[in-house]
Amino acid sequence: MPEINIKNKKAWHDYEIIDKFVAGIQLTGTEIKSIRSGKASLVDAYCFFNRGELYVKGMHISEYDFGNIYNHFPKRDRKLLLTHRELKKLEKNIKEKGLTIVALRIFIAESSYAKLEIALARGKREFDKREDLKKKDTKRELDRLMRQ
């Protein structure tokens, strides 16, 4: 079985990652089948609290090809499964100005369940993004020079 590791590259570019968590996702049968075939996207996915529970919004899981009338809606809000302590910690930090929860990647754990890696993050300013790009470019140049 191929390893499923769907990443949100935009989140690393737009946000400064403060803390990471691994959460379970409450899925239907056709959703997990679509994820196992690699048909999911995390672009523009973020998390929000509703009545003390954490949900992910904007995560796109394509409809399953062989799903019939029981197929799922691709962009529905999905409940995330975390411990009570983790939920309280996240909810407390969210109230702080400028922090949000973003989805980083979806993967299939050893237990064969789909997991979502989420992060407590702060939005980067434009000059921070340019500075990160400069650091990446110089690191790439140094690596290339060292190999020669």
ZAZALO-319939 format. One record per residue: residue number from 1; x, y, z of N, C-alpha, C in turn; residue in three letters. Coordinates in nm, 3 decimals, padded with zeros to 5 digits. Each point is the difference from the previous one (the first is absolute). Layout:
// residues N
> NUM, X, Y, Z, X, Y, Z, X, Y, Z, ALA;
...
This chain:
// residues 148
> 1, 00.084, -00.117, 00.000, -00.084, 00.117, 00.000, 00.090, 00.125, 00.000, MET;
> 2, -00.023, 00.094, -00.095, 00.084, 00.120, -00.006, -00.022, 00.089, 00.122, PRO;
> 3, 00.106, 00.069, 00.039, -00.008, 00.089, 00.117, -00.071, 00.130, -00.039, GLU;
> 4, -00.100, 00.037, 00.076, -00.077, 00.122, -00.025, 00.056, 00.110, 00.089, ILE;
> 5, 00.042, 00.110, -00.061, 00.053, 00.113, 00.074, -00.032, 00.126, -00.080, ASN;
> 6, -00.117, 00.057, 00.022, -00.047, 00.117, -00.074, 00.033, 00.124, 00.082, ILE;
> 7, 00.082, 00.090, -00.056, 00.050, 00.115, 00.075, -00.066, 00.130, -00.044, LYS;
> 8, 00.003, 00.096, 00.091, -00.047, 00.135, -00.027, 00.123, 00.091, -00.003, ASN;
> 9, 00.062, 00.013, -00.116, 00.123, 00.078, -00.012, -00.025, 00.149, 00.023, LYS;
> 10, -00.119, 00.045, -00.034, -00.035, 00.141, 00.015, 00.002, 00.042, 00.147, LYS;
> 11, -00.035, -00.092, 00.090, -00.002, 00.032, 00.143, 00.140, 00.032, 00.051, ALA;
> 12, 00.101, -00.073, -00.047, 00.137, 00.024, 00.043, 00.049, 00.135, -00.051, TRP;
> 13, -00.050, 00.043, -00.114, 00.040, 00.128, -00.057, -00.072, 00.117, 00.067, HIS;
> 14, -00.127, -00.015, 00.031, -00.081, 00.110, 00.051, -00.001, 00.014, 00.152, ASP;
> 15, 00.042, -00.104, 00.073, -00.012, 00.002, 00.146, 00.131, -00.039, 00.068, TYR;
> 16, 00.017, 00.056, 00.118, 00.109, -00.038, 00.089, -00.058, -00.106, 00.094, GLU;
> 17, 00.054, -00.122, -00.007, -00.054, -00.113, 00.078, 00.051, 00.009, 00.143, ILE;
> 18, -00.093, -00.003, 00.096, 00.036, 00.011, 00.141, -00.002, -00.137, 00.067, ILE;
> 19, -00.109, -00.075, -00.018, -00.015, -00.130, 00.066, -00.078, -00.093, -00.092, ASP;
> 20, 00.037, -00.129, -00.002, -00.067, -00.098, -00.087, -00.077, -00.102, 00.084, LYS;
> 21, -00.110, -00.050, -00.059, -00.081, -00.104, 00.062, -00.041, -00.099, -00.109, PHE;
> 22, -00.023, -00.124, 00.039, -00.053, -00.101, -00.093, -00.141, -00.035, 00.047, VAL;
> 23, -00.096, 00.017, -00.091, -00.141, -00.023, 00.034, -00.059, -00.107, -00.091, ALA;
> 24, -00.092, -00.076, 00.055, -00.078, -00.092, -00.081, -00.108, 00.078, -00.072, GLY;
> 25, -00.053, -00.055, -00.108, -00.106, 00.067, -00.075, -00.121, -00.092, -00.003, ILE;
> 26, -00.117, 00.055, 00.023, -00.123, -00.077, -00.009, -00.044, -00.001, -00.147, GLN;
> 27, 00.014, -00.117, -00.064, -00.026, -00.011, -00.144, -00.108, -00.103, -00.029, LEU;
> 28, -00.058, 00.011, -00.120, -00.092, -00.104, -00.048, 00.081, -00.100, -00.083, THR;
> 29, -00.063, -00.108, -00.040, 00.068, -00.105, -00.075, 00.057, 00.045, -00.133, GLY;
> 30, -00.077, 00.080, -00.075, 00.049, 00.044, -00.130, 00.112, 00.102, 00.014, THR;
> 31, 00.001, 00.076, 00.111, 00.107, 00.098, 00.020, 00.134, -00.069, 00.024, GLU;
> 32, 00.003, -00.102, 00.082, 00.126, -00.069, 00.028, 00.051, -00.071, -00.126, ILE;
> 33, -00.091, -00.050, -00.082, 00.042, -00.063, -00.125, 00.061, 00.101, -00.096, LYS;
> 34, -00.054, 00.120, -00.004, 00.058, 00.105, -00.084, 00.136, 00.044, 00.052, SER;
> 35, 00.016, 00.010, 00.131, 00.129, 00.037, 00.057, 00.104, -00.106, -00.031, ILE;
> 36, -00.037, -00.127, 00.012, 00.094, -00.109, -00.030, 00.043, 00.000, -00.146, ARG;
> 37, -00.085, 00.052, -00.088, 00.039, 00.011, -00.141, 00.070, 00.134, -00.028, SER;
> 38, 00.023, 00.081, 00.105, 00.077, 00.123, -00.013, -00.076, 00.119, -00.054, GLY;
> 39, -00.132, -00.003, 00.007, -00.082, 00.106, -00.058, -00.053, 00.095, 00.107, LYS;
> 40, 00.093, 00.073, 00.062, -00.037, 00.098, 00.101, 00.091, 00.122, -00.012, ALA;
> 41, -00.050, 00.114, 00.045, 00.077, 00.123, -00.007, -00.021, 00.081, 00.127, SER;
> 42, 00.109, 00.059, 00.049, -00.006, 00.079, 00.123, 00.017, 00.150, -00.025, LEU;
> 43, 00.004, 00.042, -00.124, 00.016, 00.141, -00.030, -00.120, 00.076, 00.058, VAL;
> 44, 00.025, 00.106, 00.071, -00.101, 00.083, 00.066, -00.072, -00.071, 00.114, ASP;
> 45, 00.055, -00.108, 00.054, -00.064, -00.069, 00.112, 00.043, 00.064, 00.133, ALA;
> 46, -00.097, 00.021, 00.088, 00.028, 00.053, 00.132, -00.097, -00.063, 00.098, TYR;
> 47, 00.028, 00.017, 00.129, -00.083, -00.062, 00.104, -00.071, 00.108, 00.081, CYS;
> 48, -00.117, -00.035, 00.052, -00.078, 00.091, 00.083, -00.072, -00.079, 00.108, PHE;
> 49, -00.034, 00.071, 00.108, -00.073, -00.061, 00.110, -00.149, 00.026, -00.014, PHE;
> 50, -00.080, -00.103, 00.030, -00.145, 00.012, 00.003, -00.049, -00.081, 00.119, ASN;
> 51, -00.052, 00.070, 00.100, -00.051, -00.064, 00.123, 00.105, -00.088, 00.067, ARG;
> 52, 00.123, 00.048, 00.005, 00.106, -00.073, 00.068, 00.061, -00.113, -00.080, GLY;
> 53, -00.042, -00.020, -00.124, 00.056, -00.104, -00.085, 00.074, 00.065, -00.116, GLU;
> 54, 00.105, -00.065, -00.048, 00.083, 00.054, -00.106, -00.040, -00.061, -00.134, LEU;
> 55, -00.017, 00.086, -00.101, -00.036, -00.043, -00.134, 00.099, 00.056, -00.100, TYR;
> 56, 00.018, -00.071, -00.110, 00.084, 00.050, -00.109, -00.092, 00.044, -00.113, VAL;
> 57, 00.028, 00.118, -00.055, -00.082, 00.058, -00.106, 00.089, 00.023, -00.122, LYS;
> 58, -00.053, -00.025, -00.117, 00.075, 00.026, -00.123, 00.085, -00.115, -00.048, GLY;
> 59, -00.002, -00.112, 00.070, 00.075, -00.117, -00.046, -00.084, -00.068, -00.109, MET;
> 60, 00.059, -00.018, -00.117, -00.073, -00.058, -00.112, 00.039, -00.147, -00.015, HIS;
> 61, -00.098, -00.088, 00.010, 00.018, -00.143, -00.027, -00.091, -00.033, -00.116, ILE;
> 62, 00.059, -00.036, -00.115, -00.079, -00.027, -00.121, -00.097, -00.114, 00.023, SER;
> 63, -00.109, 00.004, -00.074, -00.098, -00.109, 00.010, 00.065, -00.130, -00.046, GLU;
> 64, -00.039, -00.109, 00.065, 00.054, -00.131, -00.034, -00.058, -00.043, -00.135, TYR;
> 65, 00.087, -00.049, -00.089, -00.041, -00.036, -00.136, -00.111, -00.104, -00.003, ASP;
> 66, 00.007, -00.098, 00.091, -00.098, -00.108, -00.001, -00.110, 00.019, 00.104, PHE;
> 67, -00.005, 00.121, 00.058, -00.105, 00.029, 00.098, -00.132, 00.021, -00.073, GLY;
> 68, -00.108, -00.043, 00.059, -00.131, 00.016, -00.063, -00.077, 00.110, 00.073, ASN;
> 69, -00.121, -00.023, 00.038, -00.079, 00.102, 00.068, 00.055, 00.034, 00.138, ILE;
> 70, 00.090, -00.083, 00.052, 00.057, 00.023, 00.133, 00.129, 00.081, -00.005, TYR;
> 71, 00.032, 00.056, -00.116, 00.121, 00.080, -00.012, -00.010, 00.125, 00.087, ASN;
> 72, 00.115, 00.057, 00.034, 00.006, 00.113, 00.092, 00.009, 00.134, -00.074, HIS;
> 73, -00.023, 00.108, 00.073, 00.016, 00.135, -00.052, 00.148, 00.037, 00.015, PHE;
> 74, 00.070, 00.040, -00.107, 00.146, 00.018, 00.004, 00.053, 00.102, 00.100, PRO;
> 75, -00.071, 00.109, 00.025, 00.054, 00.106, 00.085, -00.071, 00.014, 00.134, LYS;
> 76, -00.058, -00.105, 00.052, -00.073, 00.012, 00.126, 00.096, 00.020, 00.118, ARG;
> 77, -00.051, 00.055, 00.109, 00.080, 00.017, 00.122, 00.013, -00.136, 00.066, ASP;
> 78, 00.124, -00.034, 00.042, 00.024, -00.131, 00.060, 00.050, 00.019, 00.144, ARG;
> 79, -00.053, -00.080, 00.091, 00.036, 00.009, 00.141, 00.138, -00.062, 00.021, LYS;
> 80, 00.079, 00.069, 00.083, 00.133, -00.051, 00.034, -00.004, -00.060, 00.140, LEU;
> 81, 00.074, -00.107, 00.018, -00.001, -00.074, 00.125, 00.132, 00.022, 00.074, LEU;
> 82, -00.007, 00.075, 00.110, 00.116, 00.028, 00.084, -00.036, -00.027, 00.145, LEU;
> 83, 00.100, -00.007, 00.085, -00.029, -00.018, 00.142, -00.055, 00.130, 00.058, THR;
> 84, -00.068, -00.013, 00.111, -00.062, 00.116, 00.066, 00.107, 00.104, 00.036, HIS;
> 85, 00.114, -00.046, 00.046, 00.108, 00.090, 00.040, 00.052, 00.078, -00.121, ARG;
> 86, 00.017, -00.067, -00.114, 00.047, 00.067, -00.121, -00.102, 00.103, -00.050, GLU;
> 87, -00.128, -00.036, 00.006, -00.105, 00.093, -00.042, -00.001, 00.127, 00.086, LEU;
> 88, 00.013, -00.016, 00.131, 00.001, 00.115, 00.091, 00.121, 00.089, -00.028, LYS;
> 89, 00.116, -00.062, -00.023, 00.122, 00.075, -00.029, -00.015, 00.081, -00.129, LYS;
> 90, -00.053, -00.064, -00.104, -00.020, 00.069, -00.127, -00.101, 00.113, 00.012, LEU;
> 91, -00.111, -00.027, 00.069, -00.105, 00.101, 00.013, 00.051, 00.122, 00.076, GLU;
> 92, 00.083, -00.023, 00.102, 00.058, 00.111, 00.077, 00.095, 00.082, -00.089, LYS;
> 93, 00.082, -00.068, -00.080, 00.097, 00.071, -00.084, -00.065, 00.073, -00.117, ASN;
> 94, -00.114, -00.049, -00.047, -00.070, 00.062, -00.112, -00.051, 00.138, 00.039, ILE;
> 95, -00.037, 00.016, 00.125, -00.052, 00.129, 00.045, 00.108, 00.107, -00.001, LYS;
> 96, 00.127, -00.042, -00.003, 00.111, 00.094, -00.010, -00.001, 00.062, -00.140, GLU;
> 97, 00.034, 00.127, -00.008, -00.010, 00.073, -00.127, 00.097, -00.055, -00.105, LYS;
> 98, -00.053, -00.022, -00.120, 00.085, -00.036, -00.113, 00.031, -00.147, -00.016, GLY;
> 99, -00.055, -00.087, 00.084, 00.028, -00.143, -00.012, -00.117, -00.072, -00.066, LEU;
> 100, 00.033, -00.103, -00.077, -00.102, -00.082, -00.065, 00.048, -00.144, -00.001, THR;
> 101, -00.088, -00.090, -00.040, 00.036, -00.141, -00.012, -00.011, -00.036, -00.148, ILE;
> 102, 00.111, -00.047, -00.057, 00.002, -00.039, -00.142, 00.029, -00.148, -00.013, VAL;
> 103, -00.049, -00.058, -00.109, 00.026, -00.141, -00.030, 00.130, -00.009, -00.078, ALA;
> 104, 00.092, -00.088, 00.044, 00.130, -00.014, -00.066, 00.006, -00.118, -00.095, LEU;
> 105, -00.049, -00.117, 00.046, 00.005, -00.118, -00.088, -00.098, -00.106, 00.046, ARG;
> 106, -00.040, -00.084, -00.097, -00.083, -00.118, 00.027, 00.089, -00.121, -00.023, ILE;
> 107, -00.007, -00.096, 00.088, 00.075, -00.124, -00.019, -00.077, -00.117, 00.057, PHE;
> 108, 00.038, -00.118, -00.041, -00.060, -00.122, 00.053, 00.096, -00.055, 00.105, ILE;
> 109, -00.045, -00.011, 00.125, 00.083, -00.048, 00.110, 00.018, -00.151, -00.008, ALA;
> 110, 00.088, -00.052, 00.083, 00.024, -00.145, 00.004, -00.126, -00.076, 00.038, GLU;
> 111, -00.089, 00.066, 00.073, -00.125, -00.064, 00.040, -00.101, -00.003, -00.115, SER;
> 112, 00.042, 00.050, -00.118, -00.078, 00.007, -00.124, -00.115, 00.102, 00.007, SER;
> 113, 00.004, 00.090, 00.098, -00.096, 00.110, 00.007, 00.061, 00.124, -00.066, TYR;
> 114, -00.085, 00.084, -00.056, 00.047, 00.126, -00.057, 00.020, 00.100, 00.113, ALA;
> 115, 00.113, 00.069, -00.002, 00.032, 00.100, 00.101, 00.028, 00.132, -00.069, LYS;
> 116, -00.026, 00.108, 00.071, 00.025, 00.134, -00.051, 00.098, 00.068, 00.095, LEU;
> 117, 00.112, 00.046, -00.054, 00.094, 00.076, 00.081, -00.040, 00.147, -00.009, GLU;
> 118, -00.030, 00.058, 00.116, -00.040, 00.140, 00.005, 00.105, 00.078, 00.078, ILE;
> 119, -00.002, 00.132, -00.017, 00.099, 00.082, 00.070, -00.063, 00.129, 00.048, ALA;
> 120, 00.043, 00.042, 00.116, -00.032, 00.132, 00.051, 00.098, 00.094, -00.070, LEU;
> 121, -00.051, 00.100, -00.070, 00.087, 00.081, -00.084, -00.035, 00.148, 00.009, ALA;
> 122, 00.099, 00.081, -00.036, -00.016, 00.145, -00.008, 00.031, 00.040, -00.143, ARG;
> 123, -00.082, 00.085, -00.058, 00.020, 00.044, -00.138, 00.128, 00.078, -00.018, GLY;
> 124, 00.070, -00.026, -00.111, 00.123, 00.073, -00.030, -00.032, 00.128, -00.074, LYS;
> 125, 00.085, 00.098, 00.019, -00.011, 00.123, -00.078, 00.076, -00.019, -00.130, ARG;
> 126, -00.018, 00.090, -00.094, 00.060, -00.014, -00.134, 00.152, -00.004, 00.007, GLU;
> 127, 00.061, 00.084, 00.084, 00.147, 00.001, 00.006, 00.054, -00.129, 00.063, PHE;
> 128, -00.077, -00.062, 00.089, 00.042, -00.128, 00.057, 00.004, -00.107, -00.108, ASP;
> 129, -00.099, 00.001, -00.088, -00.004, -00.098, -00.109, 00.119, 00.018, -00.093, LYS;
> 130, 00.033, 00.125, -00.032, 00.116, 00.027, -00.088, 00.128, -00.045, 00.066, ARG;
> 131, 00.012, 00.024, 00.129, 00.120, -00.040, 00.073, 00.016, -00.152, 00.000, GLU;
> 132, -00.109, -00.073, 00.019, 00.005, -00.147, -00.005, 00.043, -00.049, -00.137, ASP;
> 133, -00.051, 00.063, -00.106, 00.040, -00.039, -00.135, 00.149, 00.025, -00.023, LEU;
> 134, 00.053, 00.112, 00.051, 00.143, 00.028, -00.013, 00.083, -00.106, 00.071, LYS;
> 135, -00.042, -00.039, 00.121, 00.072, -00.103, 00.075, 00.002, -00.132, -00.075, LYS;
> 136, -00.115, -00.039, -00.058, -00.007, -00.124, -00.078, 00.092, 00.005, -00.120, LYS;
> 137, 00.000, 00.114, -00.070, 00.085, 00.014, -00.118, 00.148, -00.009, 00.036, ASP;
> 138, 00.042, 00.067, 00.106, 00.141, -00.006, 00.038, 00.039, -00.139, 00.047, THR;
> 139, -00.090, -00.068, 00.070, 00.029, -00.138, 00.043, 00.014, -00.091, -00.121, LYS;
> 140, -00.087, 00.015, -00.098, 00.006, -00.079, -00.122, 00.130, 00.024, -00.075, ARG;
> 141, 00.043, 00.129, -00.007, 00.126, 00.035, -00.068, 00.119, -00.063, 00.071, GLU;
> 142, 00.002, 00.007, 00.135, 00.109, -00.058, 00.077, 00.005, -00.151, -00.020, LEU;
> 143, -00.115, -00.065, 00.003, -00.004, -00.146, -00.020, 00.054, -00.037, -00.138, ASP;
> 144, -00.037, 00.080, -00.099, 00.044, -00.028, -00.138, 00.152, 00.019, -00.012, ARG;
> 145, 00.053, 00.104, 00.063, 00.144, 00.026, -00.003, 00.079, -00.107, 00.075, LEU;
> 146, -00.056, -00.050, 00.108, 00.068, -00.104, 00.079, 00.008, -00.132, -00.075, MET;
> 147, -00.099, -00.028, -00.085, -00.001, -00.125, -00.076, 00.101, 00.000, -00.114, ARG;
> 148, 00.039, 00.119, -00.046, 00.092, 00.007, -00.115, 00.142, -00.026, 00.038, GLN;
